[in-house]
Amino acid sequence: MSDSKDSKIRVDYVGGLIIRSRDPASLKTYYENFGMSFFEHEGSYYAGIETESGMTHFGILALEDTQPGAVGFNLRVNDFDAYIEELRAAHIEPTELPDGGEEGRFAEFVDPEGNRFSIWGD
């Protein structure tokens, strides 16, 4: 990608962190010791961490055998379409680019070492 001084796109903050676990309930209990307050939804646990830049979502989800990694993250971006355009200009294509929902739009990527992450925008 181009130098951030020349680019109109930027990462605003880490929008979310997901940990996949063999025992989500036990891991939730562990992280509660750090002052996090979770809610449960369909066997997964979610918390929000308010920052100056915005809410960072933290999720503990069940690890499934088909998933290649136990940790994932997403980066909140200021201009989703411009970000995708600039990444494509650098020959970086998302592995998934689903339609957006009420929570925004996401594009999934896999880095050169196999780590999965996404960008998140409106």
DAGIJO-V682792 format. One record per backbone hydrogen bond with DSSP energy under -0.5 kcal/mol. CO is the residue of the C=O (numbers start at 1). NH is the residue of the N-H. E is the energy in kcal/mol with one decimal. If there is no record, write none. Layout:
CO,NH,E ; CO,NH,E
//
This chain:
3,6,-1.5 ; 3,7,-1.0 ; 10,12,-0.6 ; 10,78,-1.5 ; 13,15,-0.7 ; 13,76,-2.7 ; 15,57,-2.8 ; 16,74,-2.1 ; 17,59,-2.6 ; 18,72,-2.5 ; 19,61,-2.3 ; 21,63,-2.5 ; 23,27,-2.0 ; 24,28,-2.5 ; 25,29,-1.9 ; 26,30,-2.0 ; 27,31,-2.4 ; 28,32,-1.7 ; 29,33,-0.7 ; 30,33,-1.3 ; 31,34,-1.6 ; 31,36,-1.1 ; 32,35,-1.9 ; 36,38,-0.5 ; 39,46,-2.5 ; 41,44,-1.7 ; 44,41,-2.8 ; 45,60,-3.0 ; 46,39,-2.3 ; 47,58,-2.9 ; 48,50,-0.6 ; 49,56,-2.6 ; 54,51,-1.4 ; 55,57,-0.6 ; 56,49,-2.8 ; 57,17,-2.5 ; 58,47,-2.5 ; 59,19,-2.7 ; 59,61,-0.5 ; 60,45,-2.4 ; 61,21,-3.2 ; 64,67,-2.1 ; 70,20,-3.8 ; 72,18,-2.9 ; 73,118,-1.8 ; 74,15,-1.4 ; 74,16,-1.4 ; 74,76,-0.5 ; 75,120,-2.7 ; 76,12,-3.0 ; 76,13,-1.0 ; 79,83,-2.4 ; 80,84,-2.5 ; 81,85,-2.4 ; 82,86,-2.5 ; 83,87,-2.4 ; 84,88,-2.6 ; 85,89,-1.9 ; 86,90,-1.1 ; 87,90,-0.5 ; 87,92,-2.5 ; 88,91,-1.9 ; 91,93,-0.6 ; 96,108,-2.4 ; 101,104,-1.6 ; 104,101,-2.2 ; 105,121,-2.5 ; 107,119,-2.0 ; 108,95,-2.6 ; 108,96,-1.1 ; 109,117,-2.1 ; 111,114,-2.4 ; 115,111,-2.7 ; 116,73,-0.6 ; 117,109,-3.2 ; 118,75,-2.3 ; 119,107,-1.9 ; 120,77,-2.7 ; 121,105,-3.8
//
